[in-house]
């Protein structure tokens, strides 16, 4: 078993984390705390953009549902008359300089999550220099910037912070990396403007549910209900922050998944799918976008979308309008 898997089992299970992780967690906490202080006191410069910035992120390592939430927020803001764009560092890709994505992005170049978001018709820019990437979006006509996975990127000044919480896993043992799953101390939740809980309710957060129900072929994009696989054994492939969530979602439809969990942002190759049989292959949307170029018949993606209460979007739009009025 890989070290990362062993640590994650300790973070969220009954096992104790290794003793060597504790001094590293203290060191990590000291360095990240000092960094936050530098930005808070103005000793390191933040970049303020001429349009409102909404940051979506979390304080735990691994997936909490940030990308579906980002897509839902962008779509809702567009319905309300805004022109949102998403800025991302482009994890998993090779792109370093700021780049405005075209309609057919290469996930190997720009990352899987930005590619997935762009295929939803949402403007996206990537780059290590996120303020510079965001300016590309503003130049393209965007009047709201959504920073995907940007909670700890303090260089980009923000008007609204949204912290996403996993209802099932929560905060694990409550320790900082690598002794626990936390990127920042729990008190960081108090300073975020809004909290969203994926899969339930915690700490007064807005509840979010990931809804799906169908599978779409990678070869011709035809779709069918997930119930078509009920009672069948399938190969379930996931290279996301929390693969178990995907596997459990299939079981909820009576599907019998053979689990294939890969590291988050894994760069798939055809050999990863040499399973030695002809069983159907089901994977997440985020993974499917990296596999289209060598997809085979019988490979299916399982799209999901985030559902949140109306009150969440009303509150978010209100904060954006307030920040825009204050800036002007």
C-alpha angles and dihedrals in degrees: 000000000000119000092243091056092049091050093048091051089053093047093055102024141057097273120102119243115247115272092239090066094063100070089043089054090051090050092046091050092050095050096045092044091052090049092053090049092052091055095041092053095042096248088125118044122246122203117234114202124209091242132057116277122210115194120202118191147115140237096231131076115249135032123326100161100274096144097052088047091050091053092047092050093048092050093047093048089050089053088053094055101266125125103222127188130187125229121198138170088231101236113202093024134098098230113119105162119068111276134180107220121235125219093273106044123185107234091201088060104037105020135263101265096049089047092051092049092048092053087061089067094258120134110246134184126186136193143121088254097064097181089055091047090049090054088059088059092048089050088053091056104268115148097185126045121208113197109207112213092355105131093112095039096097096170090079109071113225137204098196129025121199117190117198119212128195107231094204103043098027112175098327113215091348095242129130123251129318094013089049141000099268121118089186134011119279090250086072087078090068092061096051114098097221135015127205123193116208110216102004144352130302135160095354092301124154108261119241128190126194108221127193131138104167142072124216125204117244091211101055107000093240111149135211135177116278086234086075086077096047111134092012129117111235137173107250113201123192132167097174135117094266110023093175090070090062094045092049091049089058092049088054086067093050093257119146106223125199097210122231109176118184130182115278112276091013113178102232124217127187091256089065087070100049094118097152097238142067099248116138117268118221122189141164122269089247091057096040093060089064094048104048095096092062101023119144131208109276094040114122136185121214109213122200134188130202120245119198135168119272089242091067094057092043091053093046094049089048092053091048093051091047092051091046091051091049092049093051 
